[in-house]
Amino acid sequence: MSFKLKQGDECVIPVKISVNGGALPIGDVERVEFMTGPIRRTYPEEVTYDGESGCFRLYLTQEDTFSLPEDDAVRIDVRVKFRGGCVIGARRMAVAVVGDAVSDRVI
């Protein structure tokens, strides 16, 4: 999966995680780490989960997207810590293509 954003965007990135081809059993999850370039967010502290869609909602602020490299791509990496301690990382990573902004001011 890949998508585009621009430096200075404020956005929510939906992230769906599957395990062995099926839905992630959210009740078995203790924590999820999301890395978007240098930006780290964790569930349940900073990322929400939408049970209806089965997607995590990764929120990036304007300051966050300004910190991403211009006219480049960043990977979104995910690691899941299950109750009991097992940690498994995503095999496939999404890619965000970041466009350059003329303005570097938060509005």
ChimeraX commands (.cxc) that place a marker at each C-alpha (Angstrom):
marker #1 position 0.00,0.00,0.00 radius 0.5
marker #1 position 1.23,3.48,-0.76 radius 0.5
marker #1 position -0.31,6.91,-0.48 radius 0.5
marker #1 position 0.67,10.55,-0.86 radius 0.5
marker #1 position 0.78,13.38,1.61 radius 0.5
marker #1 position 2.35,16.82,1.66 radius 0.5
marker #1 position 4.57,18.39,4.29 radius 0.5
marker #1 position 2.31,20.44,6.56 radius 0.5
marker #1 position -0.69,18.13,6.12 radius 0.5
marker #1 position -2.59,17.13,9.22 radius 0.5
marker #1 position -4.07,13.71,8.57 radius 0.5
marker #1 position -5.31,10.39,9.88 radius 0.5
marker #1 position -3.81,7.30,8.30 radius 0.5
marker #1 position -5.95,4.16,8.55 radius 0.5
marker #1 position -3.81,1.08,9.21 radius 0.5
marker #1 position -5.30,-2.42,8.99 radius 0.5
marker #1 position -3.30,-5.28,10.47 radius 0.5
marker #1 position -4.01,-8.91,9.71 radius 0.5
marker #1 position -2.58,-12.04,11.25 radius 0.5
marker #1 position -2.26,-15.15,9.09 radius 0.5
marker #1 position -4.73,-13.64,6.61 radius 0.5
marker #1 position -7.39,-12.92,9.24 radius 0.5
marker #1 position -8.41,-9.98,11.38 radius 0.5
marker #1 position -6.11,-8.98,14.23 radius 0.5
marker #1 position -7.67,-10.22,17.49 radius 0.5
marker #1 position -7.66,-6.81,19.21 radius 0.5
marker #1 position -8.50,-8.36,22.59 radius 0.5
marker #1 position -5.14,-10.15,22.50 radius 0.5
marker #1 position -3.19,-6.94,21.82 radius 0.5
marker #1 position -1.31,-5.14,24.59 radius 0.5
marker #1 position 0.42,-2.47,22.50 radius 0.5
marker #1 position 1.11,-1.58,18.88 radius 0.5
marker #1 position 4.06,0.57,17.75 radius 0.5
marker #1 position 3.75,2.59,14.53 radius 0.5
marker #1 position 6.84,4.21,13.01 radius 0.5
marker #1 position 6.36,6.71,10.18 radius 0.5
marker #1 position 9.88,7.75,9.28 radius 0.5
marker #1 position 11.18,9.21,12.58 radius 0.5
marker #1 position 7.69,9.60,14.10 radius 0.5
marker #1 position 6.69,7.02,16.73 radius 0.5
marker #1 position 3.13,6.51,17.93 radius 0.5
marker #1 position 1.68,3.72,20.08 radius 0.5
marker #1 position -1.71,2.14,20.64 radius 0.5
marker #1 position -3.53,2.55,22.97 radius 0.5
marker #1 position -1.78,5.74,24.12 radius 0.5
marker #1 position -1.76,7.86,20.93 radius 0.5
marker #1 position -3.41,5.74,18.25 radius 0.5
marker #1 position -7.06,4.72,18.31 radius 0.5
marker #1 position -8.72,1.57,17.03 radius 0.5
marker #1 position -12.01,1.55,15.10 radius 0.5
marker #1 position -13.67,-1.81,15.76 radius 0.5
marker #1 position -16.22,-1.32,12.99 radius 0.5
marker #1 position -13.63,-0.92,10.22 radius 0.5
marker #1 position -10.91,-2.98,11.92 radius 0.5
marker #1 position -8.44,-0.13,11.33 radius 0.5
marker #1 position -6.08,1.69,13.62 radius 0.5
marker #1 position -6.22,5.48,13.19 radius 0.5
marker #1 position -2.71,6.94,13.11 radius 0.5
marker #1 position -2.93,10.71,13.54 radius 0.5
marker #1 position -0.15,12.97,12.20 radius 0.5
marker #1 position 0.03,16.66,13.03 radius 0.5
marker #1 position 1.33,19.44,10.79 radius 0.5
marker #1 position 4.55,19.45,12.81 radius 0.5
marker #1 position 4.90,15.71,12.23 radius 0.5
marker #1 position 4.56,15.92,8.47 radius 0.5
marker #1 position 6.93,18.90,8.28 radius 0.5
marker #1 position 9.56,16.63,9.90 radius 0.5
marker #1 position 9.29,14.08,7.06 radius 0.5
marker #1 position 11.80,14.28,4.19 radius 0.5
marker #1 position 10.61,16.39,1.26 radius 0.5
marker #1 position 10.01,14.75,-2.11 radius 0.5
marker #1 position 10.86,11.36,-0.68 radius 0.5
marker #1 position 9.13,8.26,0.64 radius 0.5
marker #1 position 8.94,6.94,4.19 radius 0.5
marker #1 position 7.91,3.49,5.33 radius 0.5
marker #1 position 5.24,2.92,7.93 radius 0.5
marker #1 position 6.48,0.09,10.11 radius 0.5
marker #1 position 4.28,-1.72,12.64 radius 0.5
marker #1 position 5.08,-4.03,15.56 radius 0.5
marker #1 position 2.41,-5.70,17.69 radius 0.5
marker #1 position 2.95,-6.76,21.29 radius 0.5
marker #1 position 0.43,-9.39,22.32 radius 0.5
marker #1 position -0.69,-10.06,25.88 radius 0.5
marker #1 position 1.80,-12.57,27.20 radius 0.5
marker #1 position 4.78,-10.78,25.65 radius 0.5
marker #1 position 5.08,-12.05,22.06 radius 0.5
marker #1 position 6.11,-9.24,19.65 radius 0.5
marker #1 position 5.61,-9.59,15.90 radius 0.5
marker #1 position 6.54,-7.03,13.24 radius 0.5
marker #1 position 4.69,-6.39,10.00 radius 0.5
marker #1 position 5.97,-8.29,6.99 radius 0.5
marker #1 position 4.70,-5.71,4.48 radius 0.5
marker #1 position 5.08,-2.00,5.11 radius 0.5
marker #1 position 3.02,0.82,3.70 radius 0.5
marker #1 position 4.86,3.67,2.01 radius 0.5
marker #1 position 3.99,7.36,2.28 radius 0.5
marker #1 position 5.27,9.58,-0.54 radius 0.5
marker #1 position 5.88,13.04,0.93 radius 0.5
marker #1 position 5.53,16.13,-1.25 radius 0.5
marker #1 position 7.38,19.36,-0.53 radius 0.5
marker #1 position 5.43,22.34,0.81 radius 0.5
marker #1 position 6.19,25.92,-0.21 radius 0.5
marker #1 position 5.27,27.21,3.26 radius 0.5
marker #1 position 6.92,25.77,6.36 radius 0.5
marker #1 position 4.48,27.36,8.81 radius 0.5
marker #1 position 1.83,25.65,10.91 radius 0.5
marker #1 position -1.59,27.21,10.29 radius 0.5
marker link #1:1,2 radius 0.2
marker link #1:2,3 radius 0.2
marker link #1:3,4 radius 0.2
marker link #1:4,5 radius 0.2
marker link #1:5,6 radius 0.2
marker link #1:6,7 radius 0.2
marker link #1:7,8 radius 0.2
marker link #1:8,9 radius 0.2
marker link #1:9,10 radius 0.2
marker link #1:10,11 radius 0.2
marker link #1:11,12 radius 0.2
marker link #1:12,13 radius 0.2
marker link #1:13,14 radius 0.2
marker link #1:14,15 radius 0.2
marker link #1:15,16 radius 0.2
marker link #1:16,17 radius 0.2
marker link #1:17,18 radius 0.2
marker link #1:18,19 radius 0.2
marker link #1:19,20 radius 0.2
marker link #1:20,21 radius 0.2
marker link #1:21,22 radius 0.2
marker link #1:22,23 radius 0.2
marker link #1:23,24 radius 0.2
marker link #1:24,25 radius 0.2
marker link #1:25,26 radius 0.2
marker link #1:26,27 radius 0.2
marker link #1:27,28 radius 0.2
marker link #1:28,29 radius 0.2
marker link #1:29,30 radius 0.2
marker link #1:30,31 radius 0.2
marker link #1:31,32 radius 0.2
marker link #1:32,33 radius 0.2
marker link #1:33,34 radius 0.2
marker link #1:34,35 radius 0.2
marker link #1:35,36 radius 0.2
marker link #1:36,37 radius 0.2
marker link #1:37,38 radius 0.2
marker link #1:38,39 radius 0.2
marker link #1:39,40 radius 0.2
marker link #1:40,41 radius 0.2
marker link #1:41,42 radius 0.2
marker link #1:42,43 radius 0.2
marker link #1:43,44 radius 0.2
marker link #1:44,45 radius 0.2
marker link #1:45,46 radius 0.2
marker link #1:46,47 radius 0.2
marker link #1:47,48 radius 0.2
marker link #1:48,49 radius 0.2
marker link #1:49,50 radius 0.2
marker link #1:50,51 radius 0.2
marker link #1:51,52 radius 0.2
marker link #1:52,53 radius 0.2
marker link #1:53,54 radius 0.2
marker link #1:54,55 radius 0.2
marker link #1:55,56 radius 0.2
marker link #1:56,57 radius 0.2
marker link #1:57,58 radius 0.2
marker link #1:58,59 radius 0.2
marker link #1:59,60 radius 0.2
marker link #1:60,61 radius 0.2
marker link #1:61,62 radius 0.2
marker link #1:62,63 radius 0.2
marker link #1:63,64 radius 0.2
marker link #1:64,65 radius 0.2
marker link #1:65,66 radius 0.2
marker link #1:66,67 radius 0.2
marker link #1:67,68 radius 0.2
marker link #1:68,69 radius 0.2
marker link #1:69,70 radius 0.2
marker link #1:70,71 radius 0.2
marker link #1:71,72 radius 0.2
marker link #1:72,73 radius 0.2
marker link #1:73,74 radius 0.2
marker link #1:74,75 radius 0.2
marker link #1:75,76 radius 0.2
marker link #1:76,77 radius 0.2
marker link #1:77,78 radius 0.2
marker link #1:78,79 radius 0.2
marker link #1:79,80 radius 0.2
marker link #1:80,81 radius 0.2
marker link #1:81,82 radius 0.2
marker link #1:82,83 radius 0.2
marker link #1:83,84 radius 0.2
marker link #1:84,85 radius 0.2
marker link #1:85,86 radius 0.2
marker link #1:86,87 radius 0.2
marker link #1:87,88 radius 0.2
marker link #1:88,89 radius 0.2
marker link #1:89,90 radius 0.2
marker link #1:90,91 radius 0.2
marker link #1:91,92 radius 0.2
marker link #1:92,93 radius 0.2
marker link #1:93,94 radius 0.2
marker link #1:94,95 radius 0.2
marker link #1:95,96 radius 0.2
marker link #1:96,97 radius 0.2
marker link #1:97,98 radius 0.2
marker link #1:98,99 radius 0.2
marker link #1:99,100 radius 0.2
marker link #1:100,101 radius 0.2
marker link #1:101,102 radius 0.2
marker link #1:102,103 radius 0.2
marker link #1:103,104 radius 0.2
marker link #1:104,105 radius 0.2
marker link #1:105,106 radius 0.2
marker link #1:106,107 radius 0.2
view
